[in-house]
């Protein structure tokens, strides 16, 4: 099926992007709280590389399945 091949290629491309140039997300956590006083810390964290690896693997599986169903 053509849709599986296209979806797999897009997913693999996104996975490669995540590995090469991982985007970041911000996380805010409370480090100190006493009564009404609270200190928070905001951290920028990159998306782990294994997420991109899983996306590449799943994309390649979809491409292979999509090409195999054509025959």
ABEGO torsion letter per residue (X at the ends): XAAAAAAAAAAAAAAAAAAABBBBBBBBBBABBBEABBBBBBBBBBBBAAAAAAAAAAAAAAAAAAAAAAX
